[in-house]
Every structure is written in C-alpha cells, then in structure tokens.
Amino acid sequence: MSKRLYWLFVACNAPFIAGCFGSSGEQKDPTADPACQLDAKGEKSPGYPYDVAKFGTDVMPVLAKSCGTAGCHASPQGNGGFIVWVNAKPGDCDFGKSFNSAVSKVDLITPSNSRLTAVLTGGSQTHPLRYPANQPELVKLSTFITAAATQFAKDGGGQTAPPGPSPFNLQTYTTVIEPMLQTCIGSGCHAEPGANGFTLKPGAAAGNAQLTDNFKAVTSRANIENPANSLIYIQATVKHASGASRTVTPDQAVQLLAWLEDAKKNAGENPGTSTGCAPVDKFNLGVFRSEVLPILSGAVDLNQADGQGRGPGCMSTQCHGIDRGPGKLSLVATAEPAVQLQNFACFVNLNSPSASYILNCPLGLSCVVDPHPGQDVLGGNDDFNYQKLLAFIYGAKANVSPLDFAFFVRNINPIFNDINAVEGGAQGRTCSDTFSCHGVSIAGQIPPNGSDFPIIPAASGLDRLTFNFVSATGFTNFLTPNGSSLFLYPTNEIANRAGNPFATGLAHPGGPDFLVDSNEAKLILTWAAGLRPNNQGFNPNWLVLGDFPASLITDQTLIDETTVEPAIFDSGGGFFNRGEWDGTFSSNNSVDLNAVFPRAQNSGRIAYAVAYIINTVPRPIQTQMTIATNNPIRIYVNGQLVGQNDQAGGNTAFLPLPAAGAANTKATKVLIKILQRANDAQFAFTAQFRDQFGTLLTDVTRELVFTLGPNGGV
C-alpha cells in the first residue's frame, strides 16, 4: 500500500468511497505535504514494519495524554526533537507527523534501546516522567515496538554488528569497558536473564564467545549519533532500578563516553552502515565461498577472456585483507569464509540490494570513507564482477527482488521435477532427485551431489516454494541472464568458456540436461531477466482473479479495489481457482480471460488483473499504459482510479515511475477491472507501454520489469 493510498483508504474506507470525490470526480488528497506521509523502511508499505492501526488505537492515546502537554512534546516545537500532535486522528496530516516523530525514536534492532520507552524507564537523567515495568501505558508502547522489531528481523531487517564491522573499538571494549561493566552482573541486575532484556555474561575474556555476546549487548544500547544520550551511558552513570543499581565511577564514565564518541567518529557520516547487518543466515555460504570470494580475492575476474584475476583484489593487504579497524570492511584471507561473510553482510542492504555499500562504494557512489581509497574498482551494470555480486545479494532472502515468484512457481519450479527435463527422460531422474542430484527433504540439508543448490522436490505450499525460489534466485544474473548458473549448468554452457564469460570451462557434473534453445532454457532466461514487456511493448504477464457476477463495471465485488495488494495464493473470492489469485502468462500480446475462467457466459461477470511495475533506470519515466479491449474497464494506479470506459475500446493511463534507487520507492501497482457483459463474446485485453514521448518500452530497451507480487524492487 503506497503512502498516499493509505490515507485514501483511511479517509474513504470503501464502500463509502464516493465521499472522497469532489463534484468533478477528482480525488482529494489530504496529504499533499510529504511530511504527512508515513515513513517506511526500504520499499515496503507505508508505516512498515509498524502496525499503523495499533498506533492509532493504542499508542497515539498514550502519547497524547502523557507526552503531548505544553512544555513537553506538544506541537509545534516539542523537546528533544519529539513532537506530538494531541488532536491527531487516523487519516489526517497530524497523525502522520506524530507517527513519524514517534517511530524515529525506536530502535528496531534492539527494541529495549528505543528512546521512546527508554526515557520512561530511567534512561534519561532529566525526563520528568517514569513508569514502572507493568504500567499499562508502557506495556502498550513496548508491545507496539517489539512487534515491529520482530517483523523487521523476520524480513531480514538487520542484526547488531559484531566485532570488526561494528564501529566500536573491540580492544578498548575488552580492556576498559568490559571490566567496568562487570559490576552490573549480579542477582536481580543483568546476570542471565538480565533485567529489561540486557544481559551480561560472566567469564568474558579476549577472543571468547561471552565477550562477543557482551560486546553486542552493550553496543546495541548505544546512540551513535548522540553518544551522551546512549542508554548504556545513562544507565551506567545514573542510579536506576528504584535506586538499587550500581554505577561506574566518574573516571570510568569519562572513559565510557570517550569510547562511544570514538565509535561515532569511526562510523563517519553514515552511522547506519555498520551498526546493523543483514543476517548471515539469509545468505548461501557455499555460493559465497565458491563464487564471491574468488572475485574479492582477485583470483577470478569475469571481465577477462580467460576469467583469471589480474591482481590481489579487494582482499589485498593494502586494501581489505587486514583488520582495518572498527566500522570498516575487513576480509582477512586466513579467516573462515563464515567470518568473511559476516563482515560482508554488514555492508548489504536487503531492503534495496542495488543500494548496498558493498556495491556502491567500489563504484565510487557512496562510501564511509569518500571517495573510495581503492578507486572505482567496479564498472557498474556492464561489469560482470558487479553483476555476480548483485546476483549473490538478490539470492539472499532479500525484502525485494526484480524476479517474480508467481512465474517461478508456475514455470521454473516444475522444471526441477520434470523427468523429461533431464536428457529427455533418458536418465530416469529429475533435477530434484534426492539420491544423486539436488533434492533435499528440508532446508539446511546438503544436496546429495554436494552442490550449493538445494531443491525440495515436488514442493507445494508457500514455505517450500519460497525455499526453492530463494535457492534458485542465488543462481541467476538479472543484468546478464545468460550468465545465470541456473542456465549455464543444465545446458552445459558452463563448459563454453570461449562463448560465455561466466563459464568455468568445466562440464556440468550431471551432463547436458536440455539445449540452449529449449523451452526450459527460454523460461529460465525469461525469469532471470525479470518479466519485461515484449518487443512490441505489451505485458502478457498478470496476476488474475475471477470471476464475480456483475452487470456494470461500477458494480462492487468482494475486492476493495483501492487497497488490495495481492500475491499468488492470496484469497480474494471469485468462482474459479478456489478464489485465489494466480498468474497467467500469455504467449502473445493478448490476455484472454475466457481461457483463464472458462465457463458459459449467460450473464455479466467481472475479473481483475494486477501487476507491479519497477523502473530499473536511474531517471523517472512518465509511462503511458494503453489498455485495448472490447469490454468495459476500470484502471487503478496505486489505488487511485485513473481511467474508465463503460463501453469498449479501452483507455490510457499515465504512470509516473520514480527513478531506480530513489529513497523509499516501491513498485507501482496497476489494477485492471474488466467486465464481460452478457452478450460479449470476448473477455480479453492488451496492455502496451510507452514513455511520455510515445516511444515503446520493450524487452530491448529494458526500462521496465513487472512482478506479480508487491515485493518487487531493485
């Protein structure tokens, strides 16, 4: 749900949508000011990962009553940069501004470190209001924050940086900070399980696990932008727990603050770079070891004709091959690949993979140390090494991807289970064979062939299909699809070093499964490239739902046309397919809904088609989408009705697509509502795309990618 759409939803609350239109039919937008729009992490929906409804019912009343008084945090000023608009109601601008102000005081990686609640539990020397742990108001705030942090972590939102990538100096922590905080370990204090979720383990010493755990616990409670406001500093220097706590000495307080200030310096102008990391378990360690590390070490250079590296690479001792200190990328050659991956992951952005520092810094776009001391070692989209690194990040359980899940489910996953996809059935086995190929029973198993590509055979259900999707995504190359391992190995192109820079020159251990021009190969290349308009600018791939009885295009169905954000398997009602949304993938320009929903047409019926559009180029595009049909239609863009034809002939809608990489962008949702009247023989449409100058947008020009779920992005 887009930001603007959220407000429309709250204000209109269909089916009473007519009240949101003026006499001219133009929709009124209560949130023209960008400050009114709900903040969101990455490319997710407005307010993500917070429960916006809970904010309205549980949090806003607490803030209005407890914080929104004159002299405290009442608008328009508010102390400490925290402002509450006490009369805010869901759907108005003040609600959005209050929401944004509140969540800016939340730490999603360590919820207990959130300033919104920490100041109420003794985390501020000067805050006039304090709550006991069981105070209902505090419980509501804490529950709201914890739920958001849980969702954020589940989606791969980040973990506290470990020693190394963290900007906090581990040596100083070991010799100075850890000894002073040992006084906090005691019964009823911060011995396991520690009070307020803060635990310090005894026996911490240089190099052991207890020290690492304590380091993470302490650094997660630091405020790197304003060290003096760090929860760990305030709690260590001020009596808390109703005066029963211990404090550090005045000299130790000076040392603690100096350590925190040093971390701020180490983080540079981008403190978020190394204070939170993508979880390591989101990545395929085997692929990192075999395909990424050789590039980073300089052993492999995919841009060279023979694939051989020409220098020491990023892991040179002149670059990242030594311990470069806190907050820096260190890839020591003697370290275990798991440790190297952990450091790598601290510079990856799973919300916007193409914006990851691990990619952009060597491109010369943005660095903690700017410009990159190693110069521009990657060449952008046309650089094969860059493509391999980006493919690896997409292969993680990223929050967004340009590769479509629905197309994978209906066209790619079946290849893994097709006995005829392996030498035309001559081997009597499939790719997902559990005795000698890629098949595994559960996640975490190593395939019997020892590869890094596990497949759950005959996968069904969202979880198992998602496992296979993520596994396969790690072997695709979005920018150069025929460089995808998912294509190279089964076609044995992997041995064709002379014809493909991504080939290794070694044959596929399973032999050639299918030809490079086979249907299987074409499907894989189509998926790996992202679903594009065809060479005439038509999109033949849509998520569809149907059908519903109706006689007019304006008739209401079970679908809320302004708010629905469907994905494959979502329930929506309708006569066909158990009422679930599913993908349809046409072989020509036209989407024939008579073929999708085949039944005798005795009365009118409505169906829906949805696609999410991603702009992959670094400039905004004012896109023209022309719908041609012999049926009545309505067109919605991000929930707003932008076109309607009550008869036939179609309509044209304009879609402003923000530039790739723009902050908080998400895929643009297009919903088509189409009516087959009682006497209409056809139930079909075409959707053609041009830019504002009338130039076709095609799979050759490669500006647009479509997904059939709302998690599309680059």
N, C-alpha and C positions, 0 to 999 in steps of 0.2 A: 504494500500500500504506500503510495507516494505521500510526501508531506502534505501537499495541497489536497490530496484525496482524503487523508484522514480528517481534515477539517470539514470537508464537504460531507463526509459520512456522519460526523457528529452533528453537524447543523441540520442535515436533511433527514437522516435516519429513515431511509426508504422503508415502506412505500409512500411516505408523505413527501416525495421529492418535489412535487410541484411547488411547494412553498419556497424553494430555493431559486426560483427563476423569476426574473423581472417580467414586465409586460412584453418586452422584446424577445423573451425566451433566452436571454443571455444569463449565464450563471454568475451569481455574485460570489466573490471570493473574500471571506472575512479575514484573510491572512496575507494581504499583498506585501506587507512588511516581512522581509526574510527573518527578522528577529522573532517573529511569531511562530515560525515553523519548528517542529520538533527535531532536535538533534538525533542523530543515529550513528552507530558505529559501522564503518565500512559502507557497503552498498545495500544494507538491509533496509527494512521498512522503517518509517518514522518512529522514533522512540526506542528502537531496538537497542539493547535486549530487555528493556524495561516493559512492565505491564502497564500500559498507559491508563487502562480503565481503573486498575488498582491505585494508581497515582491519584486519580480523581476522587475515588471513594474513600481511600484510607490515608494517603499521605497529605494531600492538599489540606484537608481539615486540620490536621495536626500542625502543619506549617503555619496556617493562617492564625490559629489560636495561640501557638507557643512562640512563634518567631516573628510574626508579622505585626509587631507593635511598633509605635513611634520610638525612635532612638535605638531600635534593634535592627531588624532586617526589612522593615516596611519599605515599599516603593516610595519614591523613585531612586533613593540612594542605597540604603542598606549597608550595614557594616561588613567588612571583610569580603566585599565583592559578592555577597549572597543577598539576593533581593526576593521578597515575596510580595505578590500582588494579592492581597487578602480577599478581594471580591472576585477572584478569577473563577470562571466556570468552564467546564469542558466545551470546546468549540469556539472560545473567544481567544483573542491575542494574548491577554494577560495570563491565561492558562499555559500557553506555550512558553512564554517567557519565564514563568515560575518553574515549569518543568525543567527547562534548560538550566536555570540557575541552580536547581536542586541537584540534578544529576552531575553537574560539573564538580560537585563536592563528594562524589562517590568514587571509590577505588574498586574497579571490577575484578582486579587480580587478587587483591586481599581485602575483602569486604570490611573486615574489622578495622581497617586503616582509613575508612571513609570519614572525611571531616564532618559530613552531615550528622553522623552519630557519635563520632569520637569526642567532639566538644561537649556532648551531653553526658558523657561518662567519665569526665575528668581529664580529657585530652587537651584541655586549654586552661591555662592559668587564670585567664581573665573572664571566661564565659560565665555569665551570671546564672544560667540555668543548668541544673544537673538532674538526671533521672536515675533511680535505682534500676537494676538489671531487669526487673519484672514489671516496670512501668508500662501500661498498655500502649501509650503513645510511642515509647521507644521500641516496643515489640513490633508495632506496625511499620516503623521506619526500617528496622533491621530486617524484617521479613521481606519487604519490598526490595531492599538492596541485595540480600542473599539470593533471592530468586533470580534476579538479573545476572548476578555473578555466575550462578550455576548454569544458566542458559548460555552465557558468553563463553564459559570454559568448555561446555559441551560442544559448541560450534568451533572450537579451536581458537578462541579469542586470545589466549596468551597465558603464560606462566611466569612467575618471578625468575628473573635471570640468575643463573648460577654463577659461582666464582669464575672469573675470566671475562665473559661478555658483560657482566654487571659493571657499572661504573664505580662501584665501591671497592676500595683497595683491600684485597684479602689479607695481605701481610699485616697491614695496620689493624685490621679486624682481629687477626689471630693473636697479635702481641699486646694490643692495647684495649680493644673494645670488648672482646670476649671475656677477659679476666674481670673487667669492672662489672659486667652484667651477671656474673656468676652469683652475685648477691641476690638476684631476683629468683634464683632457684630455691624453692622451699615449699613446705606444705602449705597449701592454700594460696600459693602465689603462681609461679609459672613453671613449676615442675609438671611433668606429663600426668594428666592432661591439664594444660595451663589455663589460667583464668582468661576469659574473653578471647579464647582461641589462640592465645600467644603462649607457645611452649618453648622452653629452652632445655636442651638435653644435657645431662651431666657427662663428664668424661670427654668433652670436646678437646681435641688436640690437632696440631697441624697435620693435614692430609687425611683425617678420618671422616667418616660419614656424619658423625654427630656435629662436627664443626661446620660442615657444609649445610646441614639442616638448620643449625642455629644462624648461620650467615644469611640464609634465605629468609628465615623468620624475622630477623632484625631489619634487613634491607627492605623487606616488603612493607615495613611500617615507617618508611622514610618519605619525606616530601622533598623530592629532588629539586623542585622549582623554588621552594621556600624552606630551606633546611631548618630554620629555627622553629617552624611550625610542624616539624616532624613529630608524629605521635610517639615514636621511640624516644625522642629527646625530651619531650614534655613529660612523659610518664616516668622517665628515668630521673628527672630532676625535681619533680613535684610529688608530694605525698598524695597517694590515691588509695583506693580500697578503704574509704572512710578513715584515712589516716593510718592504716595498718601497714602500708607498704614501706619498703626501704628506698633510699635514693642514692645516687652516686655522689661522690664528693665534689666540691666546687671545681677542683683541678680536673677531675675526670669529666665533668660537664663541659669544660673548655675543650678537652681532647675529643669528646664525642661530637661536639658541634663542628670542630675542625675537620673531622673525618667526613661528616655529612657535606660540608662545604666543598671539600675536595672532590666528592662524587659529582656534585653539580658542575664543577669545572671539567671533570673528565667527560661528562655527557655532552658538553658543548651546547650548541643551540638546538639540538634535537634530543631532549631528555627521554622521549618515548622510544628512541631507537633501541636501547639496550636495557631498559628497565623491565621489559616484558618480552617473552619469547614465544614463538609458535611451539606448541607441544611436540616433543620429539616423536611421540607415538603416532603422529599424523603422517610421518614420512616412511618410505621404504628404505631401510638401512642398506639392503643388498644393492639396490639401484644406486644409492649414494656412493657406496664403495666401488662399484664396478664402472659406473658411467660418469659420475660427477667429480669424484676425487681425481681421476686421471686428467681431467681438464684443469682443475685447480692447481694440480702439482706441475703442470706443464708437460706431462708425458704424452698427452693427446692434444692435438689442435685440429679440430674438424674442418678448419678452413684450408688446411694444407692438402694437396692432392693425395699424399700418402697417409694422411691422418696423424703423422708423427709430430710431436711437440718440438718446438724450436728454442725452448728456453726453460728456466726454472719455474715459471708460472707464479701464481699468487702465493704459493707455499714456499717461495724463496725466503731465505733467512734475511734478505734485505726488505722483505715485504711482510707477509702474514705468517711466515714459517717459524716465528719465535713468539714467545709470550710478550705481546705488545702492551700489556698493562690493562688496567680496568677500563671497561667500556669499549674495547677495541676488538676487532675480529682477529682471532689467533687460530691458526691451523697448523699446529706443530706436527711435522711429519711422523714423529715417533709416537704420537698419541693414537689411541684406539679410534677407529672410524666412528664409533658411537659418540665419543667425546667431540670429535671434529664436527659431527652432525649437530650435536647440541649447540656448539658455538655458531655454526651456520644458521641454525633455526632462529637464533636471536636477532637476525637481521632479515627475516622474512615476514611479509605481511600477507596473511591468509585471507584478509578481507578484500585486498586489492593486490593480487600477486604481481602484476606488472609494475607496481609502485614499490616493490621490496628494495631495501637499501643494498642487498647483496647483488642486485642487478643494476640499480640506478647509479650507485656510487662509481663503479668502474666504467659507466657510460659518461661520467662527468656531469650528471644531472643534479645529484644531491649527495652530500657526504657529511658525516660528523666532522671530519676534517676536510674542508672545502677550499680549494679543489683537491681531488683525489691525488695523493702524492705519487701514485703509480701511473698517472695519466689515464687516458681513455683506452683501457685495455679491451673493452668490448665495443663492437661496432653497431649495435642496435639490431633491428629486426632482420637484417640480411646477414648477420654474423651467426654462423652455425653453432658456435660455442654458447652464445647468448640464447639461442633457440633451445639448446639442450638443457640449460639451467632453468629457463622458464617452464619448459615441459616438466621438469622434475618438480617444480613448485606446484604446478597445476595438478600433478599426480598426488600431491598431499591431499588430505581431506580439507581442501580449501572451502571457504564460505561461498565463493563464486567461481564460475568456470564458463568459458565460452563453448564447452562441449555439452551436448544435450543428453539428458538422462533418458527421456522418452524414446529417442531414436536408438539409443544404446539398447534399451530393454527390448524393443521390437525388431531390431535389425542386426545388432552386433552380438549380443549375448547368445542368440540362437546359433550363431556360427560355432561357438565353443562346444555345443552339444550335438552338432550335426556330423554324423559318421561320414557323410559324403563330402564334407569339407576337408577331409584328410585323404589326399590322393584318390578322390572319387570313391572312397569307401574301400580301397584296396587293402588298407592296413587293419580294417576292422576295429578301429578305435576312434575316439574323438579327442579334441584338444584338451578336454577336461577329464580325460581318463585318469583315474586315481591310482593306477598301477605303474604307469611309466611316463606320464605326461605332466600336465599342470594341475590336475584335480586335487583338491583338499576337502576335508569334511567340515572344518571350522576355521575361522580366522585365526591366524597365528601359526598355522602349520606350514612346514616347508614342503613344496611340491615334490613328488617322487623323482622328478627329473633334476632336482637340485637347483632349479631356476629361481629367479626373483619375482616370477609372475604366477601367483596362485589364483586358481579359479574354483569356485564352488560349482560343481556340476548340477545341471537341471535346477538352477537357482529360481526360486519363486519367493514372493514376499518382498517388501521394501528393503529390509535389512540385508538380506542375502544378495539381492540385486545391486544394492548400493555398494556392498563389498566388492563385487566384480567390476562395477563401474569405476570405482576409485583405483582398483588394481590395474585395469586396462588404461585408464587415463594417464598413469605414470609411464606408459609406453607409446604415447602419441606425441607428435610435434605439430602444434597448432599452426605455427608460422610456415613450416615446410612439411606438409602432410606425408609426402613420400619419403621423408626421413624418419617416420614413426617406426619404432621397433615392432609395433603391432602389425605393420605392413611388411617390413623388411624380413622378418624371420619366417613366417609361413609361406611367403613367396620365394624364399631363398635369395632374395635380393641382398640379404645381409652379406653374401659372399661376393657381390658385384662391386668391389672397391673402385673399379675403373668408371662405373656408371653412377655411383651414388656416394657422396662424401660422408654419409652416415654409416656406410657399410664397414664391417670389420675385416672382410676378406675371408672369414671363416664360415663354413656352411652351417645352416640350421641343423642342430643335432637330430631333430625329428624329420629331416628331409623336406623337400618342397611339397607343401600341402595343397596349394592352389596357385594358379597362374596370375601374373601381374595384371592381366586384363579380365580376370574372372569377376563374377558378380560379387563374390566375397571381398575381393580386394577393392572393388569400386565402393562398396558400402563402407569399408574401413576408412578409405581416403575421404569419403564424403563426411563421415562423422568427425574424423581427426581435424578437418579443415574448419569445422563449425558449419552449421546449416546456413547456407548462403542463398540469396536469390539466384535463380538460374541465369543463363546467358542472355535472357530477354527481360530480366528484372522482375520475374514473377517468383513469389514464395509459395511452393507447393506443400509446405510442411506446417501443420496446425494441430493444436490440441482441441479436441471437439467433444461436445456433449449434446445429447438429444434423446428423443425428441419430446416436446411438450405441446399439448393441444392448444390451439390459438386460431383466431380469425383475423387479427390485426397485428401489425408489427409493434404496436404500443401495448399489447396485452402483457400483463405481468405473469412471470413464472416463479418457480422456487428460487431462481437465481437473482441475487442482488447485483445488478449489472454494474453498479458504481464501485463496489468494494471487493468483488470476488477476485482472488489471485490463485487460480487453480494450478495444480501439477498433476501428472499422471497418477492414477489410482485414487485421486480425491473424489469423494462422494458429492454429487450435485443433483441427483434425481434424474428424471427422464426415463423413457421407456426402454432404451437399449443399454447393453453393456453393464447391467446391474446398477445403472445410474451413476457410473464412474466416468470421469474424464479420461480420454485416451488419445494417443497420437494417430494422425492419418498422414500418410506420406505419398503424395501423388507422383506418378511418373510423367505427368505433363503439367501444363500451366493451370489446369482447372482442378478445383477441389469439388468432387462430386459427392454430395451428401446423400443422394439416393443410394449410392453404393455403400456408404457408411451405415446408413439407417434404412435398410431395405424392407419396406412394407408397403402394402397398397395404400394409396393416398385417397382417402374418402372424405377427409376434412382437413382443415388447416393445421399446420404444425410448425413449431419453432425449434431451431437448433442454434448452438453457439460455437464459435471458433475463436481461439485465443492464441496469440504469440507474443513473445517478449523480444524486443529489438535492442541490440547493442551496437553502438557506434564504435568501431575499432580504430579510427584515425584521430589524430590529435587536433582536430578542428570541429566545431559544431556543424551539423548538417540540418538544414531545413528540408525535411523529406516530404515528398508528395506520395501519398499512397492512394492509388486509384483502384476502387473496387468495381468490377463489372459483373452484373448478374441480371437475370430475368425475374428475380424475386425481390420483394420489399426487404430493406435492410436498415439497421442502425449501426453506427460506428462509434465506439468509445475509445478514447485515448487517455490512459491513466485515470480511468473512472469518469471522465467528462464526456458527455455526448457532443460529438463534433460533426456528425453527419447523419442524414436520414433521407431515405427515399421510400415513400409509401407505395410506390407502384413497381417500377422495374428500371433497369438501366444503370444502377449503381450510384456511386458518389465518390468524391475525392476528399481526403482528409490530409491535414498538414501536421507533421510530427516534428517538433523541434528536438533534435537529438544532441545532447551535450557532448563535448569533445571527450574522447577516451582519456582517462586519468583525472578528470575533473573531480574535485572533492565531493564525497557522498553521492556520487551518481549511481543510479541503478538502471536496470533495463527498463525500457519504455513498454508498457503493456498496451496491446491493441486487442479489443474485443469486438467481434462482429456478431450481431444478432440477425438472423436471417429467417424469413417466413416463407413457407411453401403454402400457397393458398389452395383451396380445394380443387381448382381447375388447372393448377400449374403442373406441367409435366416435369419441368426441371427443378432441381434443388441444388444449385451449384453457384460458385463464384470464382473469380480470379482476383488476385491482389498483386498489382505491379508497382514498383518503387522507382522514383526519380528524385533527383535533387531539385533545389529551388530554380535551377536553370533549365530543367527539363531533361537533363542527362540521365540515362538509365544507370541505376546502381545494380551491379551484377556480380557474379562469382569471379569475373575477370578483374573488375575494378576493386573488389574486395573491401568495401567500406562497412557493410552490414553483416551481422551474424544474428540468427534467430535461435532462441531456445524455447522449449515448451514447458518451462517452469520458471518461477520468479527468481531463481538464484543465478541468473546469467550475469556475467561480467568479465572484465579482463584485468 
